[in-house]
Amino acid sequence: QVQLVESGGGLVQPGGSLRLSCAASGSILSVNAMGWYRQAPGKQRDMVAHITSGGSANYADSVKGRFTISRDNAKNTVYLQMNTLKPEDTAVYYCYAQVRTYVNWRDYWGQGTQVTVSS
């Protein structure tokens, strides 16, 4: 079975920085697209950042210029560097990965990590 394990969430002050990590493990043939979504209470889950296997990235307008997504293909790990954090960034952050196994391919989701931006 494939698992995505997230780490790096926590409480930070407005203007602070945080780095999230998410590592995929299991019976993996290849990892294609990876990304980060977030969901605040009472809100829908929205895409934050996305990165292809070739390293092409795109971002939600609300985080563009502040967040940077990157990946380490050798470690099957995706990162999200978050700078100049705002209270509006408070949410549970979920990583996802499009994983190919010898059986099929599908999207997998991390367990979620809480990011709270507050003074």
Buried (B, 14 or more C-beta within 10 A) or exposed (E): EBEBBBEBBEEBEEEBEBBBBBBBEEEBEEBEBBBBBBBEEEEEBEBBBBBBEEEEBEBBEEBEEBBBBBBEEEEBBBBBBBBEBBEEBBBBBBBBBBBBBEEEEEEBBBEBBEBBBEE
